[in-house]
């Protein structure tokens, strides 16, 4: 790997995960701190593939949907920068994160990285702040159009099957790299992983040390 090439960081997340939503500010801070020295690749892992099984059944002894909704609000309260609608998981219950993941992989293939990242943020915001059911196709398309995405081009990638293949690639990569859940930062060659609600200073320390180790004028201590 060239010392001048950006440091690749893979960021795995599930679109419906509150901790991943909270981590968006950490991604923004990393970009602000390091700019072109790093390159973050967003990929998807699956945590909310079947929300009825995960929440409706899995939280049955902890209050079910209402209990999980309370849990999300408690998590959000720990992040002053977040605004989370009270209706999510109480009244608005997306059936699966597979559907928006598929749509976003189609956007990535058809429209490129910038539109993919824009649409990812737009869908995530729409769910958490506006309580919109982003598992529904018409909701995905409406949000993406408002963000300036060529929805027709993206839909063509779903129709021809390539978006399914791209999403399968993300899930298989997450499994191969032993990603435990959402969100997870994976550093080059999978040697280091940071999973869950990890503070920015820890992420930043890892990134800074990896960048330092790639500098031929600096001794590598990690």
C-alpha positions in Angstrom: 0.0 0.0 0.0 1.4 3.4 -1.0 2.2 5.7 1.9 0.4 8.4 -0.1 -2.8 6.5 -0.7 -5.7 7.2 1.6 -6.0 4.9 4.6 -9.0 2.7 3.9 -11.6 2.3 6.7 -14.6 0.1 6.3 -17.7 1.2 8.3 -20.3 -1.5 8.7 -23.8 -0.5 10.0 -27.4 -1.3 9.9 -29.6 1.6 8.8 -32.1 1.2 11.6 -29.5 1.1 14.4 -29.6 4.0 16.9 -25.9 3.5 17.7 -25.0 3.8 14.0 -27.1 6.9 13.8 -25.2 8.4 16.7 -21.9 7.5 15.1 -22.6 9.7 12.0 -21.0 12.6 13.9 -17.9 10.5 14.5 -17.6 9.9 10.8 -18.0 13.6 10.1 -15.3 14.4 12.6 -12.9 11.9 11.1 -13.4 13.4 7.7 -12.9 16.9 9.1 -9.7 15.8 11.0 -8.0 13.8 8.2 -9.6 14.8 4.9 -8.0 13.0 1.9 -5.7 11.0 4.2 -8.5 8.5 4.9 -11.2 6.9 2.8 -14.3 5.5 4.6 -16.2 2.9 2.7 -19.8 2.5 4.0 -21.0 -1.1 3.9 -24.0 -2.8 5.5 -24.3 -5.5 8.1 -27.7 -6.9 9.3 -29.0 -6.4 12.8 -32.7 -5.5 12.0 -33.3 -8.0 9.2 -36.5 -9.2 10.8 -37.8 -6.6 13.3 -40.8 -8.7 14.3 -38.4 -11.5 15.4 -35.8 -9.1 17.0 -38.2 -6.7 18.8 -41.7 -8.1 18.8 -40.5 -11.6 19.9 -37.0 -10.8 21.2 -38.2 -8.0 23.5 -41.4 -9.7 24.6 -40.2 -10.0 28.2 -38.8 -6.5 28.3 -41.9 -4.6 27.1 -42.0 -5.6 23.5 -42.2 -2.7 20.9 -42.9 -0.1 23.6 -39.9 -1.4 25.7 -37.6 -1.2 22.7 -38.9 2.3 21.9 -38.1 3.3 25.4 -34.6 1.8 25.1 -33.9 3.8 21.9 -35.0 7.0 23.6 -32.8 6.3 26.6 -29.8 5.7 24.2 -30.6 8.9 22.3 -30.7 10.9 25.5 -27.0 10.1 25.9 -26.2 11.9 22.7 -27.2 15.6 22.9 -26.8 16.1 19.1 -29.5 13.6 18.3 -33.2 14.2 17.8 -35.2 11.0 17.8 -38.9 10.9 17.1 -41.1 9.3 19.9 -43.1 7.4 17.3 -40.3 5.2 16.1 -40.8 1.5 17.1 -44.1 2.6 18.8 -46.2 3.6 15.8 -43.6 3.3 13.0 -42.1 -0.2 12.8 -40.1 -0.9 9.6 -40.3 -4.6 8.8 -36.7 -5.0 7.8 -33.5 -3.1 7.1 -32.8 -5.3 4.1 -35.1 -3.2 1.9 -33.5 0.2 2.4 -30.0 -1.5 2.3 -30.9 -2.9 -1.1 -32.1 0.4 -2.4 -29.0 2.2 -1.2 -26.7 -0.4 -2.8 -28.6 0.3 -6.0 -28.0 4.0 -5.6 -24.3 3.4 -5.0 -24.0 1.3 -8.2 -26.1 3.6 -10.4 -25.2 7.1 -9.1 -21.8 6.8 -7.3 -20.4 7.3 -3.9 -21.5 10.9 -3.2 -25.2 10.2 -3.9 -24.9 6.9 -2.0 -23.6 8.7 1.1 -26.2 11.5 0.7 -29.1 9.1 0.4 -27.8 7.0 3.3 -27.8 10.0 5.6 -31.2 11.2 4.2 -32.9 7.8 4.9 -31.4 7.5 8.3 -32.5 11.0 9.3 -35.9 10.4 7.9 -36.4 7.4 10.1 -35.0 8.7 13.3 -36.1 12.3 13.2 -39.3 12.2 11.1 -40.5 8.6 11.9 -40.8 7.6 8.3 -41.0 3.9 7.5 -37.9 3.6 5.3 -38.5 -0.1 4.7 -41.3 1.0 2.2 -40.3 1.5 -1.4 -42.3 4.6 -2.0 -40.8 6.2 1.1 -37.2 5.4 -0.1 -37.9 6.8 -3.5 -39.5 10.0 -2.1 -36.6 10.7 0.2 -34.0 9.9 -2.5 -35.7 12.2 -5.1 -35.7 15.0 -2.6 -32.0 14.5 -2.1 -31.4 14.8 -5.8 -30.8 11.1 -6.5 -31.7 9.6 -9.9 -34.2 7.1 -8.6 -34.9 5.5 -12.0 -31.3 4.6 -12.5 -31.2 3.1 -9.0 -34.3 1.0 -9.6 -32.7 -0.4 -12.8 -30.0 -1.8 -10.7 -32.6 -3.6 -8.5 -34.3 -4.9 -11.6 -31.2 -6.3 -13.2 -30.1 -8.0 -9.9 -26.8 -6.2 -9.5 -28.0 -4.4 -6.3 -28.8 -7.8 -4.8 -25.3 -9.0 -5.6 -23.8 -5.9 -4.1 -25.8 -6.2 -0.9 -24.9 -9.9 -0.6 -21.2 -8.8 -1.0 -21.6 -6.5 2.0 -23.2 -9.1 4.2 -20.6 -11.7 3.2 -17.8 -9.3 3.9 -19.2 -8.6 7.3 -19.4 -12.3 8.1 -15.9 -13.0 6.8 -14.4 -10.1 8.9 -16.4 -11.4 11.9 -18.3 -8.1 12.3 -20.3 -8.5 15.6 -22.9 -5.9 14.9 -23.7 -2.3 14.1 -21.7 -0.1 13.9 -18.2 -1.5 13.4 -15.1 0.2 12.1 -12.7 -2.2 10.3 -9.2 -1.0 9.6 -6.8 -2.3 6.9 -6.5 -6.1 6.5 -9.1 -6.6 9.3 -6.3 -6.4 11.9 -8.3 -4.0 14.1 -12.0 -3.6 14.6 -13.9 -1.2 16.8 -17.5 -2.3 17.5 -20.4 -0.6 19.1 -20.7 2.7 21.0 -17.0 3.5 20.8 -16.0 7.1 21.6 -14.5 9.4 19.0 -11.2 9.7 20.9 -10.6 5.9 20.7 -11.4 5.8 17.0 -9.2 8.9 16.4 -6.3 7.4 18.3 -6.4 4.2 16.1 -6.7 6.2 12.9 -3.8 8.6 13.9 -1.5 5.7 14.9 -2.2 3.8 11.6 -1.5 7.0 9.6 1.7 7.5 11.6 2.8 3.9 11.0 2.3 4.4 7.2 4.7 7.4 7.2 8.1 6.2 6.1 9.8 8.9 8.2 8.0 7.7 11.4 8.7 4.6 13.4 5.8 2.1 13.4 4.8 1.3 17.0 1.6 -0.7 16.2 
